[in-house]
Structures are given as C-alpha cells and as structure tokens.
Amino acid sequence: MDLRQLNALLAVADTGSFSAAARALHTVQSNVSTHVARLEKELGSVLIDRATGRLTEEGELVAARARRVRAELDALVADLASLHDEVAGTARIGVIGTTARWLVPRLVDAMRARHPRVRVVVVDATTTSLALQLTSGLLDLAVVNLPLSDPEIRTDHLFDEDRLLVVPAGHPLYGRDRLTLADLDGEPLLLEPKGTGFRDHLDEQCRQAGIELEPQAEVDGMRLLASLAFQGFGAALLPASAAPSWVGGEWKRVPIDGLEGRSVGLATRRKGMLSAPARALRDVVLEVVRTEGPKQPGIHADVTDR
C-alpha cells in the first residue's frame, strides 16, 4: 500500500469516476485504475463499484482512513516548515451559519494580520454536517452547537447566547417587549425541525414547563428561518446571533423569560495532533471570541487561554 494508491481511491471518491479522477490528478485513467486495483488486491476487497463509480462499504471505510492519513501528512509538512520559518500552510474550519455571520469576518482579518502565510478554508454548515467532516479529516476545527455526543470529537465551550423570538411588524406579539414560555403555548411559530439540537433543547424546556410549541412551519436552516421572520412570514425562535441588528426590515427581538440559551463550542478530533496552521487558527478563534464575543448582542463569552 502506498500514497499513490490512496490518493487514487480518494480522487475517484471525490469526482465520481476514474476518468474525472485522472483529470484531477493530472494523469491518465489507466494509472488511476492500476493504483486502485493494486490496493484492492492488497486489501482483498472491492473498493469501487465499477458500474456506478461509487465506493463500496469497504471503500468508504478505507477512504475515511485515507483522508486522515493525508491530513496527518499535510500537518507533518506544515509543522516542519514552521520550525524554520513563520507558520505556513492550510487550516480548515467549519462554522455554524449564525455564528459565522459575526465570527468569520473578524477571524479572517485576524489571521491575515497574525499569520499571513496560513491559508484559511471556511465551511458554513450545520453541526451534524460539520461533525462528519471533522471526523473524516476534511476539517481541522469546527464551531458547533453543544452538546455534541461523538466519542471521536472533543469540544471546548466558547460562549452561550440567548434564545429569543424574532417578531415582524403586524404580528400579534409585536407589541410585547418581553415574553415568557407560557406566552408561546399554542402560538404558531417558525421553528427548526425535530431532531436538530436547537429544536430538541427547546422542546425539552417546554416539556418541563408543561407547554407545547406549535409549528407554523419547520425549516432546517437557521439563517433561512431568520430571513422568513425578517420578511414578515411569522415569528421565529432563534439564537441571538441569527438576528444581527444590521439586518433591515420592520422586526424586533423579544427576550423570553425562563428560556435557557444555547451553548456553542470549538470541536477537534480526539485522535491526532493539530498541525501548526490549525493550532494558530484555534488560538485566533479563542482570541476573537474572547475580545469580540461580548460585543455581540445576546452573546456571553467566557473563553480563557488554553
């Protein structure tokens, strides 16, 4: 087994065919086919279904490990380079969309100032998607909703943020300055669907309070949910960062007494060591959250140096 074989397998997995993999690797299709065939022979398993170009179950397992191997090799090269020069290389971070709105611009500026030779790749996705990309080696770090129960992932708390109701003008609750959970009982609301961490935590709090949320619509995507509220389609239960003050339109943020906030954390893989660029990125994330988080309405940061 060698790196050329693993790279060939990953190229087919990423592009969906042997011919596209050859183009991505700047070689001919026969070379890709040979590398994959030798890998299959050595492992005694078919890794790619030739009829569809898709990985078999065995192929998915090998590809997941291969991505981690490649990530560790990239980290090795970056670490050695950093011993002799300033930190350089690529660091990949995933961020949940609502937090990305305020964190990413400040993070990019800070990284450019402190580590100009580090190329930062940012992925905007849900916590579920980011966790999968983190464990597969596609990401070095991820800013996610907490709690996150995955034995392969370690999380450190970054900040808490209020949950509130975004109410458009003309809505029956628009005239209220504060609400309680009881005020939401049976009120049609824009909500995330069941099964998402944010919604499940809401439902548990409501269950304990003896009330039930009534969905006007369920939308899997916090920023789309917020946009619907901003545009007057209904009132939405959101984290504070989903409703920044600079968004235009006739709407207001209404606090809800007795409703716990949500927690956001920084996730990394338990196994393996972060590369020098990823460690630099992690440190800057902590610094930006510590200095800029408290300036964001409804966000309560308590990051300490680690």
C-alpha positions as CSV (number, residue, x, y, z in Angstrom):
1,M,0.0,0.0,0.0
2,D,1.4,3.4,-0.9
3,L,0.1,7.0,-1.0
4,R,-0.4,7.0,-4.8
5,Q,-3.0,4.2,-4.3
6,L,-4.7,6.0,-1.5
7,N,-4.8,9.3,-3.5
8,A,-6.2,7.4,-6.5
9,L,-9.0,6.0,-4.4
10,L,-9.8,9.4,-2.9
11,A,-9.8,11.0,-6.3
12,V,-12.4,8.6,-7.6
13,A,-14.4,9.0,-4.4
14,D,-14.4,12.8,-4.8
15,T,-15.0,13.0,-8.5
16,G,-17.3,10.0,-9.1
17,S,-15.4,8.3,-11.9
18,F,-12.0,7.1,-13.0
19,S,-11.7,9.5,-15.9
20,A,-12.5,12.5,-13.7
21,A,-10.1,11.3,-11.1
22,A,-7.4,11.1,-13.7
23,R,-8.0,14.7,-14.7
24,A,-7.9,15.8,-11.1
25,L,-4.6,14.0,-10.6
26,H,-3.2,15.2,-13.9
27,T,-2.5,11.6,-15.1
28,V,-4.1,9.1,-17.4
29,Q,-7.1,6.9,-16.5
30,S,-5.1,3.7,-16.7
31,N,-2.8,4.8,-13.9
32,V,-5.7,5.5,-11.6
33,S,-7.2,2.1,-12.4
34,T,-3.9,0.4,-11.8
35,H,-3.4,2.0,-8.4
36,V,-6.9,1.2,-7.2
37,A,-6.7,-2.4,-8.5
38,R,-3.4,-2.9,-6.6
39,L,-4.9,-1.5,-3.5
40,E,-8.0,-3.8,-3.8
41,K,-5.7,-6.8,-4.3
42,E,-3.6,-6.0,-1.3
43,L,-6.7,-5.5,0.9
44,G,-8.6,-8.4,-0.6
45,S,-11.8,-6.2,-1.1
46,V,-13.6,-4.4,-3.9
47,L,-13.4,-0.8,-3.0
48,I,-15.2,0.8,-6.0
49,D,-18.3,-0.4,-7.8
50,R,-17.2,-0.2,-11.5
51,A,-20.8,0.1,-12.7
52,T,-21.5,3.2,-10.7
53,G,-18.1,4.6,-9.8
54,R,-19.2,4.8,-6.2
55,L,-17.4,3.4,-3.2
56,T,-18.5,0.1,-1.7
57,E,-18.9,-0.2,2.0
58,E,-15.3,-1.4,2.3
59,G,-14.2,1.5,0.1
60,E,-15.9,4.1,2.3
61,L,-14.1,2.7,5.3
62,V,-10.7,2.8,3.5
63,A,-11.4,6.3,2.2
64,A,-12.2,7.6,5.6
65,R,-8.9,6.3,7.0
66,A,-7.0,7.6,3.9
67,R,-8.3,11.1,4.4
68,R,-6.9,11.0,7.9
69,V,-3.6,9.7,6.7
70,R,-3.4,12.5,4.2
71,A,-4.4,15.1,6.8
72,E,-1.6,13.9,9.1
73,L,0.9,14.1,6.3
74,D,-0.1,17.6,5.4
75,A,0.2,18.5,9.1
76,L,3.7,17.0,9.3
77,V,4.9,19.1,6.3
78,A,3.4,22.2,7.8
79,D,4.9,21.5,11.3
80,L,8.4,21.0,9.8
81,A,8.1,24.2,7.8
82,S,7.0,26.1,10.9
83,L,10.1,25.1,12.7
84,H,12.3,27.0,10.3
85,D,10.0,29.9,9.3
86,E,6.7,31.5,10.2
87,V,3.6,29.4,10.4
88,A,2.5,28.4,6.9
89,G,0.1,26.0,5.3
90,T,-3.6,25.4,5.2
91,A,-6.1,25.3,8.1
92,R,-9.7,24.3,7.6
93,I,-12.5,25.3,9.9
94,G,-16.2,24.7,9.8
95,V,-18.6,27.2,11.4
96,I,-22.4,27.1,12.0
97,G,-24.0,29.7,9.9
98,T,-25.4,32.0,12.5
99,T,-22.1,32.3,14.4
100,A,-20.2,32.6,11.1
101,R,-22.0,35.9,10.4
102,W,-20.1,37.8,13.2
103,L,-17.1,35.5,13.8
104,V,-15.7,34.7,10.3
105,P,-15.0,38.3,9.1
106,R,-13.1,39.1,12.3
107,L,-11.4,35.7,12.2
108,V,-10.2,36.2,8.6
109,D,-8.9,39.7,9.4
110,A,-7.0,38.5,12.5
111,M,-5.4,35.5,10.7
112,R,-4.3,37.8,7.9
113,A,-2.6,40.1,10.4
114,R,-1.0,37.4,12.6
115,H,-0.4,34.5,10.2
116,P,-0.3,35.9,6.6
117,R,1.1,32.6,5.2
118,V,-1.7,30.5,6.6
119,R,-4.5,29.8,4.0
120,V,-7.8,29.6,5.9
121,V,-10.6,27.5,4.4
122,V,-14.0,28.1,6.0
123,V,-17.0,25.8,5.6
124,D,-20.5,27.0,6.6
125,A,-22.7,24.1,7.5
126,T,-24.9,22.6,10.3
127,T,-23.4,21.0,13.4
128,T,-24.3,17.5,12.1
129,S,-22.5,18.0,8.8
130,L,-19.5,19.7,10.4
131,A,-19.1,16.8,12.8
132,L,-19.0,14.3,9.9
133,Q,-16.4,16.4,8.1
134,L,-14.3,16.8,11.2
135,T,-14.1,13.1,11.9
136,S,-13.4,12.3,8.3
137,G,-10.4,14.6,8.3
138,L,-11.9,17.2,5.9
139,L,-11.8,19.8,8.7
140,D,-9.3,20.6,11.4
141,L,-11.7,22.6,13.7
142,A,-15.4,23.2,13.9
143,V,-17.5,25.8,15.7
144,V,-20.7,23.8,16.7
145,N,-23.8,23.7,18.8
146,L,-23.3,22.0,22.2
147,P,-23.7,19.4,23.4
148,L,-22.1,17.2,20.7
149,S,-22.1,13.5,21.6
150,D,-19.5,11.9,19.4
151,P,-16.7,9.8,21.0
152,E,-14.3,10.8,18.3
153,I,-14.7,14.5,19.0
154,R,-13.5,16.8,21.8
155,T,-15.4,20.0,22.4
156,D,-14.4,23.1,24.4
157,H,-17.0,25.7,25.4
158,L,-16.8,29.1,23.6
159,F,-19.8,31.1,24.5
160,D,-23.5,31.0,25.4
161,E,-26.1,33.0,23.6
162,D,-29.7,33.9,24.3
163,R,-32.6,32.3,22.6
164,L,-35.2,34.9,21.6
165,L,-38.3,35.5,19.4
166,V,-37.8,37.5,16.2
167,V,-41.2,39.1,15.6
168,P,-42.1,41.0,12.4
169,A,-44.3,44.1,12.4
170,G,-48.0,43.3,12.3
171,H,-47.6,40.0,14.3
172,P,-49.9,39.7,17.4
173,L,-46.8,39.6,19.6
174,Y,-45.0,42.6,18.0
175,G,-46.2,45.0,20.7
176,R,-44.6,42.9,23.5
177,D,-41.2,43.8,25.0
178,R,-40.8,40.6,26.9
179,L,-42.4,37.2,26.8
180,T,-42.5,34.0,28.9
181,L,-42.6,30.4,27.8
182,A,-46.2,30.3,28.7
183,D,-46.9,33.1,26.2
184,L,-45.7,30.7,23.4
185,D,-48.1,27.9,24.3
186,G,-50.1,27.1,21.2
187,E,-48.7,30.1,19.3
188,P,-47.9,29.3,15.7
189,L,-44.1,29.8,15.3
190,L,-41.3,29.3,12.7
191,L,-39.1,26.5,14.1
192,E,-36.3,24.3,13.3
193,P,-37.5,20.7,12.8
194,K,-37.4,18.0,15.4
195,G,-34.1,16.1,15.6
196,T,-32.0,19.3,15.4
197,G,-30.1,20.1,18.6
198,F,-31.7,23.6,18.8
199,R,-35.3,22.3,18.5
200,D,-34.8,19.3,20.7
201,H,-33.5,21.5,23.5
202,L,-36.4,23.9,23.1
203,D,-38.9,21.0,23.2
204,E,-37.3,19.7,26.4
205,Q,-37.6,23.0,28.2
206,C,-41.2,23.4,27.0
207,R,-42.0,19.9,28.2
208,Q,-40.6,20.7,31.6
209,A,-42.7,23.9,31.7
210,G,-45.8,21.9,30.6
211,I,-46.3,23.7,27.3
212,E,-46.1,22.6,23.7
213,L,-44.7,24.6,20.7
214,E,-47.0,24.9,17.7
215,P,-45.1,24.9,14.4
216,Q,-46.3,27.3,11.7
217,A,-43.5,25.9,9.6
218,E,-40.4,23.9,10.3
219,V,-37.3,25.0,8.4
220,D,-33.9,23.1,8.6
221,G,-31.6,26.1,8.3
222,M,-31.3,28.9,10.9
223,R,-30.5,31.7,8.5
224,L,-33.4,30.9,6.2
225,L,-35.6,30.6,9.3
226,A,-34.5,34.1,10.3
227,S,-35.0,35.5,6.8
228,L,-38.6,34.3,6.8
229,A,-39.2,36.2,10.1
230,F,-37.4,39.3,8.8
231,Q,-39.6,39.3,5.8
232,G,-42.8,39.1,7.8
233,F,-43.8,35.4,7.3
234,G,-44.1,34.7,11.0
235,A,-42.3,34.9,14.4
236,A,-39.2,32.7,14.7
237,L,-37.5,31.2,17.8
238,L,-33.8,31.8,17.1
239,P,-30.4,32.2,18.8
240,A,-29.3,35.8,19.3
241,S,-26.6,35.7,16.6
242,A,-29.2,34.8,14.0
243,A,-30.8,38.2,14.3
244,P,-28.0,40.8,14.0
245,S,-29.0,44.4,14.4
246,W,-27.7,45.5,11.0
247,V,-30.4,43.4,9.2
248,G,-33.0,45.8,7.7
249,G,-36.8,45.5,7.9
250,E,-39.6,46.0,10.4
251,W,-39.0,43.4,13.1
252,K,-37.9,43.2,16.7
253,R,-36.1,40.9,19.1
254,V,-38.2,39.9,22.0
255,P,-36.5,38.2,25.0
256,I,-38.2,35.2,26.6
257,D,-38.0,34.9,30.4
258,G,-37.3,31.4,31.6
259,L,-35.8,30.2,28.3
260,E,-32.3,28.9,28.6
261,G,-29.7,29.9,26.0
262,R,-27.7,27.7,23.7
263,S,-24.1,26.8,24.0
264,V,-21.5,27.0,21.2
265,G,-18.2,25.2,21.3
266,L,-15.0,24.5,19.4
267,A,-14.6,20.9,18.3
268,T,-11.5,19.0,17.3
269,R,-10.7,15.3,16.8
270,R,-9.7,13.4,19.9
271,K,-7.0,11.4,18.0
272,G,-4.1,13.1,16.2
273,M,-2.4,16.4,16.7
274,L,-3.4,19.7,15.2
275,S,-0.9,21.0,12.6
276,A,0.9,24.3,13.3
277,P,-1.5,26.2,11.0
278,A,-4.5,24.6,12.7
279,R,-3.1,25.4,16.2
280,A,-2.6,29.0,15.1
281,L,-6.2,29.2,13.8
282,R,-7.5,27.7,17.0
283,D,-5.7,30.3,19.1
284,V,-7.0,33.1,17.0
285,V,-10.6,31.7,17.2
286,L,-10.3,31.8,21.0
287,E,-8.9,35.3,20.9
288,V,-11.6,36.7,18.6
289,V,-14.4,35.1,20.7
290,R,-12.9,36.5,23.9
291,T,-12.5,40.0,22.6
292,E,-15.4,40.4,20.1
293,G,-18.0,37.9,21.5
294,P,-19.1,40.2,24.4
295,K,-19.7,43.0,21.9
296,Q,-22.4,40.9,20.1
297,P,-25.9,41.4,21.5
298,G,-27.1,38.4,23.4
299,I,-23.7,36.6,23.4
300,H,-21.9,35.8,26.6
301,A,-18.3,34.7,26.1
302,D,-16.1,33.3,28.9
303,V,-13.2,32.0,26.9
304,T,-9.9,31.7,28.8
305,D,-6.5,30.9,27.4
306,R,-5.9,27.2,26.9
